[in-house]
């Protein structure tokens, strides 16, 4: 049979067939086995101030479940005469109505439940919500356009976040401004003009320090009606800058390390060498002064005959041991800090 009900045969063990009625899956009265009252149609919770955004999300969820007709009121409730048993359509309508009411309740914040009546039918509840919480078109449109005019890309804000904010405003404005239905081509022109306006709004809010050259290049083109292309170019430039910035940071870090090493070397060069208090010469101290204590047997290591390594004092450099012996035999109180070893 036609309509939301289909008839089928059910054969028992005796082989006798029995007619049963089943709701068609394509009917709004059909409930899928996975449907339950605990289902959430959207992650957006209605808080009393976001009705337009929430209502659009609910309509989308109900449309996916083939239950949008319930909030639109286009599915009439089948009448059941007093004393008669409910038909299959009446039972299905009642179950679907209860299911959609549960889905609406799940999408509304708990603090608002006491102020909303869920005892009526879905169309009645939907109408009440719209009358109570839907703002007038003119004030809301004015507010959205003011937000659109002030929407600018922040200093540290990414292009994705900036575009997402713009897109949410455009989508809500689109709910109040509908494209006219016609066959003369005016709708296409109207849509193209709106797209071009979005491109200009997107470019005007960009950070001119980072994307000023792309802004100028796009405005120089004859056709600036492609919002997707403008967004793609700016996003590509943002990623390129991120890669370039990473390389610059690596170079700066390397230069900082090099500068630190250079400064350390300079400091080491500026350190004054030790100076002997006996002979007044640098690079040794008095306790290791050859002039005072005598030179080793090989002199200063120049290897010349007679050697300058003999040093001052006439032959004290010939033998390190003799120098020590001479100092000891003098007995005049001179220091003898060096031993034979």
VODO-920686 format. One line per 10 residues: for each residue y, x, z of N, C-alpha, C. Coordinates in nm, 2 decimals, decimal comma. Each point is the difference from the previous one (the first is absolute). Layout:
REM VODO-920686
Y X Z Y X Z Y X Z; ...
REM end
This chain:
REM VODO-920686
-0,12 0,08 0,00 0,12 -0,08 0,00 0,12 0,09 0,00; 0,12 -0,06 -0,04 0,12 0,08 -0,01 0,07 -0,01 0,14; 0,10 0,09 0,01 0,08 0,00 0,13 -0,05 0,11 0,09; 0,04 0,00 0,13 -0,04 0,11 0,08 -0,14 0,00 0,05; -0,08 -0,10 -0,03 -0,14 -0,01 0,05 -0,09 0,01 -0,12; -0,11 0,07 0,02 -0,11 0,01 -0,09 -0,13 -0,04 0,06; -0,08 -0,07 -0,08 -0,12 -0,05 0,05 -0,12 0,09 -0,04; -0,09 0,02 0,09 -0,12 0,08 -0,04 -0,13 -0,06 0,06; -0,11 0,05 -0,05 -0,13 -0,05 0,05 -0,06 0,09 0,10; -0,06 -0,06 0,10 -0,07 0,08 0,11 -0,14 -0,05 0,00
-0,09 0,08 -0,03 -0,14 -0,03 -0,01 -0,07 0,04 0,13; -0,07 -0,09 0,06 -0,08 0,03 0,12 -0,14 0,04 -0,03; -0,08 0,01 0,10 -0,14 0,04 -0,02 -0,08 -0,11 -0,07; 0,04 -0,12 0,01 -0,07 -0,11 -0,07 0,04 -0,01 -0,14; 0,10 0,08 -0,04 0,04 0,00 -0,14 0,10 -0,10 -0,04; 0,04 -0,09 0,10 0,10 -0,10 -0,03 0,14 0,06 0,01; 0,08 -0,04 -0,10 0,14 0,05 0,00 0,09 -0,09 0,07; 0,11 0,07 0,07 0,10 -0,08 0,07 0,13 0,06 -0,04; 0,09 -0,09 -0,03 0,14 0,03 -0,04 0,08 0,04 0,12; 0,07 0,12 -0,02 0,09 0,05 0,11 0,13 0,03 -0,07
0,11 -0,01 0,07 0,13 0,03 -0,05 0,05 0,13 0,06; 0,07 0,08 -0,09 0,05 0,13 0,04 0,14 0,02 -0,05; 0,09 0,06 0,08 0,13 0,03 -0,05 0,00 0,11 -0,09; 0,07 -0,01 -0,11 0,01 0,11 -0,10 0,08 0,11 0,06; -0,04 0,13 -0,03 0,08 0,11 0,05 0,14 0,01 -0,05; 0,02 -0,06 -0,12 0,14 0,00 -0,06 0,09 -0,10 0,07; -0,05 -0,09 0,08 0,08 -0,10 0,06 0,08 0,05 0,13; 0,12 -0,05 0,02 0,07 0,04 0,12 -0,07 -0,04 0,13; -0,09 -0,10 -0,01 -0,08 -0,05 0,11 -0,12 0,09 0,04; -0,02 0,10 -0,08 -0,12 0,09 0,02 0,04 0,11 0,10
-0,09 0,02 0,10 0,01 0,10 0,10 -0,10 0,11 -0,02; 0,04 0,12 -0,02 -0,10 0,11 -0,01 -0,06 0,03 0,13; -0,13 0,04 0,00 -0,06 0,04 0,13 0,07 0,10 0,08; 0,08 0,09 -0,07 0,07 0,10 0,08 0,13 -0,05 0,06; 0,05 -0,12 -0,04 0,12 -0,06 0,06 -0,03 -0,04 0,15; 0,10 0,04 0,08 -0,01 -0,03 0,15 0,13 -0,03 0,05; 0,02 -0,07 0,11 0,13 -0,03 0,06 0,07 0,13 0,06; -0,08 0,11 0,02 0,06 0,12 0,05 0,06 0,09 -0,11; -0,01 -0,05 -0,13 0,05 0,08 -0,11 0,15 0,02 0,00; 0,05 0,11 -0,03 0,14 0,03 -0,01 0,04 0,01 -0,15
0,09 -0,08 -0,05 0,04 0,00 -0,14 0,09 0,11 -0,03; 0,08 0,05 0,09 0,10 0,10 -0,02 0,02 0,08 0,13; 0,05 0,12 -0,01 0,04 0,08 0,11 0,14 -0,03 0,05; 0,07 -0,08 -0,07 0,14 -0,03 0,04 -0,01 -0,12 0,09; 0,06 0,02 0,12 0,00 -0,11 0,10 0,14 -0,07 0,00; -0,01 -0,13 0,00 0,13 -0,08 0,00 0,06 0,01 0,14; 0,12 0,05 0,01 0,07 0,02 0,13 0,12 -0,09 0,01; 0,02 -0,09 -0,09 0,12 -0,09 0,01 0,11 0,04 -0,09; 0,01 0,13 -0,04 0,11 0,05 -0,08 -0,04 0,04 -0,14; -0,13 0,01 -0,03 -0,04 0,05 -0,13 -0,08 -0,10 -0,08
0,05 -0,12 0,00 -0,07 -0,11 -0,06 -0,03 0,02 -0,15; 0,10 0,04 -0,07 -0,02 0,01 -0,15 -0,11 0,11 -0,03; 0,01 0,11 0,07 -0,10 0,11 -0,03 -0,14 -0,05 0,04; 0,00 -0,07 0,12 -0,13 -0,04 0,05 -0,06 -0,11 -0,09; 0,08 -0,10 -0,04 -0,04 -0,11 -0,08 -0,06 0,05 -0,13; 0,07 0,10 -0,06 -0,05 0,05 -0,13 -0,14 0,07 0,02; -0,02 0,07 0,11 -0,13 0,06 0,03 -0,11 -0,10 0,02; 0,04 -0,11 0,08 -0,10 -0,11 0,02 -0,04 -0,07 -0,13; 0,10 -0,03 -0,08 -0,03 -0,06 -0,13 -0,10 0,08 -0,08; 0,03 0,13 0,00 -0,09 0,09 -0,08 -0,14 0,01 0,06
-0,01 0,00 0,13 -0,14 0,00 0,06 -0,07 -0,13 -0,02; 0,07 -0,11 0,01 -0,06 -0,13 -0,03 -0,04 -0,02 -0,14; 0,08 0,06 -0,09 -0,03 -0,01 -0,15 -0,13 0,08 -0,02; -0,02 0,11 0,06 -0,12 0,08 -0,02 -0,12 -0,07 0,06; 0,02 -0,09 0,10 -0,11 -0,08 0,05 -0,02 -0,13 -0,07; 0,09 -0,03 -0,10 0,00 -0,13 -0,07 0,03 -0,11 0,09; 0,09 0,02 0,10 0,04 -0,10 0,09 0,15 -0,03 0,00; 0,07 0,06 -0,11 0,14 -0,02 -0,01 0,04 -0,15 -0,01; -0,09 -0,08 -0,06 0,03 -0,14 -0,02 0,02 -0,07 0,13; -0,06 0,05 0,11 0,02 -0,07 0,13 0,14 0,01 0,05
0,07 0,11 -0,01 0,14 0,01 0,05 0,09 -0,07 -0,10; -0,04 -0,01 -0,12 0,08 -0,07 -0,10 -0,02 -0,15 0,00; -0,10 -0,04 0,07 -0,03 -0,15 0,02 -0,05 -0,06 -0,13; -0,06 0,07 -0,09 -0,06 -0,06 -0,12 -0,14 -0,04 0,01; -0,06 0,03 0,12 -0,14 -0,04 0,02 0,00 -0,12 0,09; -0,02 -0,12 -0,05 0,01 -0,12 0,08 -0,12 -0,01 0,09; 0,02 -0,05 0,12 -0,11 -0,03 0,09 -0,08 -0,12 -0,04; -0,13 0,01 -0,02 -0,08 -0,11 -0,04 0,00 -0,11 0,11; 0,01 -0,12 -0,04 0,01 -0,11 0,09 -0,14 -0,04 0,04; -0,02 -0,03 0,13 -0,13 -0,05 0,05 0,03 -0,14 0,07
-0,06 -0,10 -0,06 0,02 -0,13 0,06 -0,06 -0,01 0,14; 0,05 -0,09 0,08 -0,05 -0,01 0,14 -0,15 -0,05 -0,01; -0,08 0,06 0,08 -0,14 -0,04 0,01 -0,09 0,07 -0,11; 0,07 0,07 -0,09 -0,08 0,08 -0,10 -0,02 0,14 0,04; -0,10 0,06 -0,05 -0,03 0,14 0,03 0,09 0,09 -0,10; 0,05 0,11 0,06 0,08 0,09 -0,08 -0,07 0,05 -0,12; 0,07 0,01 -0,11 -0,06 0,05 -0,12 0,00 0,16 0,01; -0,07 0,06 -0,10 -0,01 0,14 0,00 0,14 0,06 -0,02; 0,08 -0,06 -0,09 0,14 0,05 -0,02 0,08 -0,01 0,12; -0,01 -0,11 0,08 0,08 -0,02 0,12 -0,04 0,10 0,10
-0,12 0,03 0,02 -0,05 0,10 0,09 0,06 0,14 -0,04; -0,01 0,03 -0,13 0,04 0,13 -0,05 0,15 0,02 0,02; 0,08 -0,11 -0,03 0,14 0,00 0,02 0,04 0,03 0,15; -0,07 -0,07 0,09 0,03 0,02 0,14 -0,03 0,14 0,05; -0,11 0,05 -0,05 -0,03 0,14 0,04 0,10 0,10 -0,06; 0,03 -0,02 -0,12 0,10 0,10 -0,06 0,14 -0,01 0,06; 0,04 -0,12 0,04 0,13 -0,02 0,07 0,00 0,07 0,13; -0,11 -0,01 0,08 -0,01 0,07 0,12 0,00 0,15 -0,01; -0,07 0,04 -0,11 -0,01 0,15 -0,02 0,14 0,06 -0,04; 0,07 -0,07 -0,09 0,14 0,05 -0,03 0,09 0,00 0,12
-0,01 -0,10 0,08 0,08 -0,01 0,12 -0,03 0,12 0,09; -0,12 0,04 0,01 -0,04 0,12 0,09 0,06 0,12 -0,07; 0,00 0,01 -0,13 0,05 0,12 -0,06 0,15 0,01 0,02; 0,07 -0,12 0,00 0,15 0,01 0,02 0,02 0,04 0,15; -0,08 -0,05 0,09 0,02 0,03 0,14 -0,01 0,15 0,02; -0,10 0,06 -0,07 -0,03 0,15 0,02 0,12 0,08 -0,05; 0,08 -0,05 -0,10 0,11 0,07 -0,06 0,13 -0,02 0,07; 0,00 -0,07 0,11 0,12 -0,03 0,08 -0,01 0,06 0,14; 0,11 0,06 0,04 0,00 0,07 0,13 -0,03 -0,10 0,11; -0,07 0,04 0,10 -0,05 -0,09 0,11 0,11 -0,07 0,07
0,12 0,07 0,02 0,11 -0,06 0,07 0,06 -0,12 -0,07; -0,03 -0,02 -0,13 0,05 -0,11 -0,07 -0,10 -0,12 -0,01; -0,12 0,02 0,05 -0,10 -0,10 -0,02 0,04 -0,13 0,08; 0,06 0,01 0,11 0,03 -0,12 0,08 0,11 -0,08 -0,06; 0,08 0,06 -0,09 0,11 -0,07 -0,07 -0,04 -0,06 -0,13; -0,12 0,03 -0,05 -0,05 -0,05 -0,12 -0,11 -0,09 0,02; 0,00 -0,12 -0,06 -0,10 -0,09 0,01 -0,11 0,02 -0,11; -0,12 0,02 0,05 -0,11 0,02 -0,09 -0,10 -0,12 -0,01; 0,05 -0,11 0,05 -0,09 -0,12 0,00 0,00 -0,08 -0,13; 0,10 0,02 -0,08 0,01 -0,08 -0,13 -0,09 0,07 -0,11
0,03 -0,04 -0,12 -0,07 0,06 -0,11 0,08 0,12 -0,05; -0,06 0,08 -0,08 0,06 0,13 -0,05 0,13 -0,03 -0,07; 0,01 -0,10 -0,09 0,13 -0,02 -0,06 0,11 -0,04 0,10; -0,03 -0,07 0,10 0,10 -0,04 0,10 0,04 0,12 0,08; -0,09 0,09 0,04 0,03 0,12 0,08 0,09 0,09 -0,09; -0,04 0,02 -0,13 0,08 0,09 -0,09 0,14 -0,05 -0,02; 0,01 -0,13 -0,01 0,14 -0,06 -0,02 0,08 0,02 0,13; -0,06 -0,01 0,12 0,08 0,02 0,12 0,04 0,14 0,01; -0,08 0,09 -0,03 0,04 0,15 0,01 0,11 0,03 -0,10; 0,00 -0,06 -0,12 0,10 0,03 -0,09 0,13 -0,06 0,04
0,00 -0,12 0,05 0,13 -0,07 0,05 0,06 0,07 0,12; -0,08 0,06 0,08 0,05 0,06 0,13 0,04 0,14 -0,02; -0,07 0,08 -0,08 0,02 0,14 -0,01 0,06 0,06 -0,13; -0,01 -0,08 -0,10 0,05 0,05 -0,13 0,15 -0,01 0,00; 0,07 0,11 -0,02 0,14 0,01 -0,01 0,05 -0,06 -0,13; 0,13 -0,04 0,00 0,06 -0,05 -0,12 0,01 0,10 -0,11; -0,01 -0,03 -0,12 0,00 0,09 -0,11 0,13 0,09 0,00; 0,11 -0,07 0,01 0,13 0,07 -0,02 0,02 0,11 0,11; -0,02 -0,03 0,13 0,02 0,10 0,10 -0,10 0,12 -0,01; -0,12 -0,04 -0,03 -0,10 0,11 -0,01 0,02 0,09 -0,12
0,04 -0,06 -0,11 0,03 0,07 -0,12 0,11 0,10 0,02; 0,11 -0,05 0,07 0,11 0,08 0,03 -0,04 0,12 0,09; -0,09 -0,03 0,10 -0,04 0,11 0,09 -0,09 0,10 -0,08; -0,08 -0,04 -0,09 -0,09 0,09 -0,07 0,09 0,09 -0,10; 0,10 -0,06 -0,06 0,08 0,08 -0,09 0,09 0,10 0,08; 0,04 -0,04 0,12 0,07 0,10 0,08 -0,09 0,11 0,04; -0,13 -0,03 0,04 -0,09 0,11 0,03 -0,03 0,09 -0,12; -0,01 -0,07 -0,12 -0,02 0,08 -0,13 0,12 0,09 -0,03; 0,12 -0,04 0,03 0,12 0,08 -0,02 0,00 0,12 0,09; -0,05 -0,02 0,12 0,00 0,11 0,10 -0,12 0,09 0,00
-0,10 -0,04 -0,08 -0,12 0,08 -0,01 0,02 0,13 -0,07; -0,01 0,11 0,08 0,02 0,13 -0,06 -0,11 0,09 0,05; -0,03 0,10 -0,08 -0,10 0,10 0,05 0,05 0,09 0,10; -0,07 0,01 0,12 0,04 0,08 0,10 -0,02 0,15 -0,03; 0,06 0,08 0,08 0,00 0,15 -0,02 -0,14 0,05 0,00; -0,09 -0,04 0,09 -0,13 0,04 0,01 -0,10 -0,11 -0,04; 0,05 -0,10 -0,07 -0,09 -0,11 -0,04 -0,07 0,03 -0,13; -0,12 -0,03 -0,02 -0,08 0,03 -0,12 0,04 -0,11 -0,10; -0,03 0,03 -0,13 0,03 -0,09 -0,11 -0,09 -0,13 0,02; -0,12 0,02 0,04 -0,09 -0,11 0,02 0,05 -0,10 0,10
0,05 0,05 0,11 0,05 -0,09 0,11 0,12 -0,07 -0,05; 0,09 0,07 -0,07 0,12 -0,06 -0,05 -0,03 -0,11 -0,10; -0,09 0,03 -0,09 -0,04 -0,10 -0,11 -0,07 -0,12 0,07; -0,08 0,02 0,10 -0,07 -0,11 0,06 0,10 -0,10 0,07; 0,10 0,06 0,06 0,10 -0,09 0,06 0,08 -0,08 -0,11; 0,03 0,06 -0,11 0,07 -0,07 -0,11 -0,10 -0,11 -0,05; -0,12 0,04 -0,02 -0,10 -0,10 -0,06 -0,01 -0,12 0,09; -0,01 0,01 0,13 -0,01 -0,11 0,09 0,12 -0,10 -0,02; 0,12 0,06 -0,01 0,12 -0,08 -0,02 -0,01 -0,07 -0,13; -0,03 0,07 -0,11 -0,01 -0,06 -0,13 -0,10 -0,12 0,00
-0,11 0,02 0,06 -0,11 -0,10 0,00 0,05 -0,13 0,07; 0,07 0,02 0,11 0,04 -0,12 0,07 0,11 -0,07 -0,07; 0,09 0,08 -0,07 0,10 -0,06 -0,08 -0,06 -0,08 -0,12; -0,11 0,05 -0,05 -0,07 -0,06 -0,11 -0,05 -0,14 0,04; -0,03 -0,02 0,13 -0,05 -0,13 0,04 0,11 -0,11 -0,01; 0,13 0,04 0,00 0,11 -0,09 0,00 0,06 -0,01 -0,15; -0,03 0,09 -0,08 0,05 0,00 -0,13 -0,12 0,00 -0,10; -0,02 -0,11 -0,07 -0,12 -0,01 -0,09 0,05 0,02 -0,14; -0,09 0,06 -0,08 0,02 0,01 -0,14 -0,02 -0,13 -0,07; 0,10 -0,05 -0,08 -0,02 -0,13 -0,07 -0,11 0,01 -0,10
-0,07 -0,12 -0,01 -0,10 -0,01 -0,10 0,06 -0,05 -0,13; -0,02 0,07 -0,10 0,05 -0,04 -0,13 -0,08 0,08 -0,11; 0,02 -0,05 -0,12 -0,07 0,07 -0,12 0,10 0,06 -0,10; 0,13 0,00 0,04 0,10 0,05 -0,09 0,03 0,15 0,02; -0,07 0,07 0,09 0,03 0,14 0,02 0,10 0,03 0,11; 0,06 -0,10 0,06 0,10 0,03 0,10 -0,06 0,05 0,13; -0,12 -0,04 0,03 -0,07 0,05 0,12 -0,03 0,15 -0,01; -0,04 0,04 -0,12 -0,02 0,15 -0,02 0,12 0,08 0,02; 0,11 -0,05 -0,06 0,13 0,07 0,02 0,05 0,00 0,14; -0,03 -0,11 0,07 0,04 -0,01 0,15 -0,08 0,10 0,08
-0,13 0,01 -0,03 -0,09 0,09 0,07 0,04 0,14 -0,02; 0,03 0,04 -0,13 0,05 0,13 -0,03 0,13 0,04 0,07; 0,09 -0,09 0,00 0,13 0,02 0,07 -0,03 0,03 0,15; -0,08 -0,08 0,06 -0,03 0,02 0,14 -0,07 0,13 0,03; -0,09 0,04 -0,09 -0,06 0,13 0,02 0,10 0,12 -0,01; 0,09 -0,01 -0,10 0,10 0,10 -0,01 0,09 0,01 0,12; 0,03 -0,12 0,06 0,08 0,00 0,13 -0,07 0,07 0,11; -0,13 -0,02 0,01 -0,08 0,07 0,10 0,00 0,15 -0,02; -0,01 0,05 -0,13 0,01 0,14 -0,02 0,13 0,06 0,05; 0,11 -0,07 -0,03 0,13 0,05 0,05 0,01 0,00 0,15
-0,05 -0,10 0,07 0,00 -0,01 0,14 -0,09 0,12 0,06; -0,11 0,02 -0,06 -0,09 0,11 0,04 0,07 0,14 -0,01; 0,07 0,02 -0,11 0,07 0,13 -0,03 0,12 0,02 0,09; 0,07 -0,11 0,03 0,12 0,01 0,08 -0,03 0,03 0,15; -0,12 -0,03 0,04 -0,03 0,03 0,14 -0,07 0,13 0,02; -0,03 0,08 -0,11 -0,06 0,12 0,02 0,09 0,11 0,06; -0,06 0,10 0,06 0,07 0,11 0,06 0,05 0,09 -0,12; 0,13 0,00 -0,02 0,06 0,06 -0,12 -0,01 0,16 0,01; -0,01 0,05 0,12 -0,02 0,14 0,02 -0,13 0,05 -0,06; -0,10 -0,08 0,02 -0,14 0,04 -0,05 -0,02 -0,05 -0,14
0,04 -0,12 -0,04 -0,04 -0,06 -0,12 0,12 -0,04 -0,09; 0,11 0,07 0,02 0,12 -0,03 -0,08 -0,02 0,03 -0,15; -0,08 0,10 -0,04 -0,01 0,03 -0,14 -0,09 -0,10 -0,07; -0,11 -0,05 0,08 -0,08 -0,11 -0,06 0,08 -0,12 -0,02; 0,08 -0,03 0,10 0,09 -0,12 -0,01 0,09 0,00 -0,13; 0,05 0,12 -0,02 0,09 0,01 -0,12 -0,09 0,00 -0,13; -0,11 0,06 0,00 -0,09 0,00 -0,12 -0,04 -0,14 -0,04; -0,04 -0,08 0,10 -0,05 -0,14 -0,03 0,12 -0,09 -0,05; 0,12 0,02 0,06 0,11 -0,08 -0,05 0,04 0,04 -0,14; -0,03 0,12 -0,04 0,04 0,04 -0,14 -0,09 -0,06 -0,10
-0,12 -0,06 0,04 -0,09 -0,06 -0,10 0,05 -0,14 -0,04; -0,04 -0,03 -0,12 0,05 -0,13 -0,05 -0,07 -0,12 0,07; -0,13 0,02 0,03 -0,08 -0,11 0,06 -0,03 0,04 0,14; 0,05 -0,06 0,10 -0,02 0,03 0,14 -0,07 -0,12 0,07; -0,08 -0,08 -0,07 -0,06 -0,12 0,06 -0,13 0,03 0,06; -0,06 0,12 -0,01 -0,13 0,02 0,06 0,01 0,06 0,14; -0,02 -0,09 0,10 0,01 0,04 0,14 -0,12 0,09 0,03; -0,12 -0,03 -0,05 -0,12 0,09 0,02 0,03 0,14 -0,04; 0,06 0,02 -0,12 0,02 0,13 -0,05 0,10 0,08 0,08; 0,11 -0,07 0,05 0,10 0,06 0,08 -0,06 0,04 0,13
-0,08 -0,08 0,06 -0,07 0,03 0,13 -0,09 0,12 -0,02; -0,08 0,00 -0,11 -0,09 0,11 -0,02 0,07 0,13 -0,02; 0,11 0,00 -0,07 0,07 0,13 -0,02 0,06 0,05 0,13; 0,05 -0,09 0,09 0,06 0,05 0,12 -0,11 0,05 0,10; -0,11 -0,08 0,00 -0,12 0,04 0,08 -0,05 0,14 -0,04; -0,01 0,02 -0,13 -0,04 0,13 -0,05 0,09 0,12 0,04; 0,13 -0,03 0,00 0,10 0,10 0,04 -0,02 0,03 0,15; -0,02 -0,11 0,08 -0,02 0,02 0,14 -0,12 0,10 0,03; -0,11 -0,03 -0,07 -0,12 0,09 0,02 0,03 0,14 -0,05; 0,07 0,01 -0,11 0,04 0,14 -0,05 0,08 0,07 0,11
0,10 -0,07 0,06 0,08 0,07 0,10 -0,08 0,03 0,12; -0,10 -0,08 0,03 -0,09 0,03 0,12 -0,07 0,13 -0,02; -0,06 0,02 -0,13 -0,07 0,12 -0,03 0,09 0,12 0,00; 0,12 -0,01 -0,06 0,10 0,11 0,00 0,04 0,04 0,14; 0,02 -0,10 0,08 0,05 0,02 0,14 -0,11 0,08 0,07; -0,13 -0,03 -0,02 -0,11 0,07 0,07 0,00 0,14 -0,04; 0,02 0,03 -0,13 0,00 0,14 -0,05 0,12 0,08 0,06; 0,12 -0,07 0,01 0,12 0,07 0,05 -0,02 0,03 0,15; -0,07 -0,09 0,07 -0,02 0,03 0,14 -0,10 0,12 0,02; -0,10 0,01 -0,09 -0,09 0,12 0,01 0,08 0,12 -0,03
0,09 0,00 -0,10 0,08 0,12 -0,03 0,09 0,04 0,11; 0,07 -0,10 0,06 0,09 0,02 0,11 -0,07 0,06 0,12; -0,12 -0,05 0,02 -0,08 0,05 0,12 -0,04 0,15 -0,03; -0,04 0,03 -0,12 -0,03 0,14 -0,03 0,12 0,09 0,01; 0,12 -0,05 -0,05 0,12 0,08 0,02 0,04 0,02 0,14; -0,02 -0,10 0,08 0,03 0,01 0,14 -0,09 0,11 0,07; -0,13 0,00 -0,04 -0,09 0,10 0,06 0,04 0,14 -0,05; 0,04 0,01 -0,13 0,04 0,13 -0,05 0,13 0,05 0,07; 0,09 -0,09 0,02 0,13 0,03 0,07 -0,03 0,05 0,14; -0,09 -0,07 0,07 -0,04 0,04 0,14 -0,06 0,14 0,00
-0,09 0,03 -0,09 -0,06 0,13 -0,01 0,11 0,11 -0,02; 0,09 -0,03 -0,10 0,11 0,09 -0,03 0,09 0,03 0,12; 0,03 -0,11 0,07 0,08 0,02 0,12 -0,07 0,08 0,11; -0,13 -0,02 0,01 -0,07 0,08 0,10 0,00 0,15 -0,04; -0,01 0,03 -0,13 0,00 0,14 -0,04 0,14 0,06 0,03; 0,10 -0,07 -0,03 0,14 0,05 0,03 0,02 0,03 0,14; -0,06 -0,09 0,09 0,02 0,03 0,14 -0,08 0,12 0,04; -0,12 0,02 -0,07 -0,07 0,12 0,04 0,08 0,13 -0,04; 0,07 0,00 -0,12 0,07 0,11 -0,04 0,12 0,03 0,09; 0,06 -0,10 0,06 0,11 0,02 0,08 -0,03 0,05 0,14
-0,13 0,00 0,03 -0,04 0,05 0,13 0,02 0,16 0,01; 0,07 0,05 0,09 0,03 0,14 0,01 -0,12 0,08 0,05; -0,03 0,11 -0,07 -0,11 0,09 0,04 0,02 0,07 0,14; -0,10 0,04 0,06 0,02 0,07 0,13 0,07 0,14 -0,02; 0,07 0,04 0,10 0,07 0,13 -0,02 -0,02 0,09 0,13; -0,03 0,12 -0,03 -0,03 0,10 0,11 0,13 0,03 0,08; -0,01 0,00 0,13 0,12 0,03 0,08 0,02 0,15 0,02; -0,10 0,08 -0,05 0,01 0,14 0,02 0,06 0,07 -0,12; -0,07 -0,03 -0,12 0,05 0,06 -0,12 0,10 -0,09 -0,08; 0,01 -0,12 0,04 0,09 -0,10 -0,06 -0,05 -0,04 -0,14
-0,12 0,02 -0,04 -0,06 -0,04 -0,13 -0,08 -0,13 0,02; 0,00 -0,08 -0,11 -0,07 -0,13 0,00 -0,15 0,02 -0,02; -0,07 -0,12 0,02 -0,14 -0,02 -0,03 -0,09 0,07 0,10; 0,05 0,04 0,12 -0,09 0,05 0,10 0,08 -0,01 0,13; -0,08 0,02 0,11 0,06 -0,01 0,14 -0,01 0,14 0,06; 0,07 0,02 0,12 0,00 0,13 0,06 -0,13 0,05 0,04; -0,10 -0,09 0,04 -0,13 0,05 0,05 -0,08 0,05 -0,12; 0,04 -0,03 -0,12 -0,08 0,05 -0,12 0,09 0,09 -0,09; 0,10 0,06 0,06 0,09 0,08 -0,07 -0,06 0,14 -0,02; -0,02 0,05 -0,12 -0,05 0,13 -0,03 0,10 0,11 0,04
0,13 -0,03 -0,02 0,10 0,10 0,03 -0,01 0,03 0,15; -0,03 -0,10 0,08 0,00 0,03 0,15 -0,13 0,05 0,04; -0,11 -0,05 -0,05 -0,13 0,03 0,05 -0,08 0,09 -0,09; 0,05 0,04 -0,12 -0,07 0,09 -0,09 -0,07 -0,08 -0,11; -0,03 0,07 -0,11 -0,06 -0,06 -0,12 -0,15 0,03 0,01; -0,08 -0,09 -0,07 -0,14 0,03 -0,01 -0,03 0,13 -0,08; -0,12 0,05 0,00 -0,03 0,13 -0,07 0,03 0,00 -0,15; -0,01 -0,12 -0,06 0,03 -0,01 -0,15 0,14 -0,02 -0,03; 0,09 0,00 0,10 0,14 -0,02 -0,02 0,03 -0,14 -0,04; 0,10 -0,02 -0,08 0,04 -0,13 -0,04 -0,08 -0,05 -0,12
-0,10 0,07 -0,05 -0,09 -0,05 -0,10 0,05 0,04 -0,14; 0,10 0,09 -0,01 0,05 0,04 -0,14 -0,09 0,11 -0,06; -0,08 0,07 0,08 -0,09 0,09 -0,05 0,06 0,13 -0,06; 0,13 0,03 0,02 0,06 0,12 -0,05 -0,02 0,12 0,09; -0,01 0,12 -0,06 -0,03 0,12 0,08 0,12 0,03 0,08; -0,03 0,03 0,12 0,11 0,02 0,10 0,05 -0,12 0,05; -0,02 -0,11 -0,07 0,03 -0,14 0,03 0,13 -0,02 0,07; 0,07 -0,10 -0,05 0,11 -0,05 0,08 -0,06 -0,08 0,12; -0,13 -0,02 -0,01 -0,06 -0,07 0,11 0,00 0,08 0,13; 0,04 0,13 -0,01 0,01 0,08 0,12 0,11 -0,06 0,09
0,10 -0,06 -0,06 0,10 -0,07 0,08 0,10 0,09 0,06; 0,08 -0,06 0,08 0,10 0,07 0,07 -0,06 0,07 0,12; 0,04 0,11 0,04 -0,05 0,06 0,12 -0,09 0,12 -0,03; 0,00 0,05 -0,12 -0,07 0,13 -0,03 -0,14 0,00 0,03; -0,08 -0,06 -0,08 -0,15 0,02 0,01 -0,07 -0,10 0,09; 0,07 -0,10 0,04 -0,06 -0,10 0,09 -0,09 -0,08 -0,08; 0,01 0,00 -0,14 -0,08 -0,08 -0,08 -0,13 0,07 -0,04; -0,02 0,13 0,03 -0,12 0,07 -0,04 -0,12 -0,06 0,07; 0,01 -0,03 0,11 -0,12 -0,06 0,07 0,04 -0,09 0,11; -0,05 -0,13 -0,01 0,03 -0,10 0,09 -0,04 0,04 0,14
-0,11 0,07 0,01 -0,04 0,05 0,14 0,09 0,10 0,05; 0,04 0,10 -0,08 0,09 0,11 0,05 0,13 -0,06 0,04; 0,04 -0,10 -0,06 0,13 -0,06 0,04 -0,02 -0,06 0,14; -0,11 -0,06 0,02 -0,02 -0,06 0,14 -0,02 0,12 0,10; -0,07 0,10 -0,04 -0,01 0,12 0,09 0,13 0,06 0,04; 0,09 0,01 -0,10 0,13 0,06 0,02 0,08 -0,08 0,10; -0,01 -0,13 -0,02 0,07 -0,09 0,09 -0,05 0,02 0,14; -0,13 0,02 0,01 -0,06 0,00 0,14 0,03 0,13 0,06; 0,00 0,12 -0,07 0,03 0,13 0,06 0,14 0,02 0,03; 0,09 -0,08 -0,06 0,14 0,03 0,03 0,03 -0,03 0,15
-0,06 -0,11 0,05 0,01 -0,03 0,14 0,14 -0,03 0,04; 0,09 -0,04 -0,10 0,13 -0,03 0,03 0,03 -0,15 0,02; -0,11 -0,08 0,02 0,02 -0,14 0,03 0,00 -0,09 -0,12; -0,02 0,06 -0,13 0,00 -0,08 -0,11 -0,12 -0,09 0,00; 0,01 -0,12 -0,08 -0,11 -0,10 0,00 -0,11 0,06 -0,08; -0,12 -0,04 0,04 -0,13 0,03 -0,07 -0,08 -0,12 -0,01; 0,04 -0,09 -0,09 -0,07 -0,13 -0,02 -0,12 0,00 -0,08; -0,02 0,11 -0,08 -0,11 0,01 -0,10 -0,11 0,08 0,05; -0,12 -0,04 -0,01 -0,12 0,08 0,04 -0,07 0,06 -0,12; -0,10 0,08 0,02 -0,08 0,06 -0,10 -0,06 -0,11 -0,09
-0,06 -0,10 0,06 -0,06 -0,11 -0,08 0,10 -0,07 -0,09
REM end
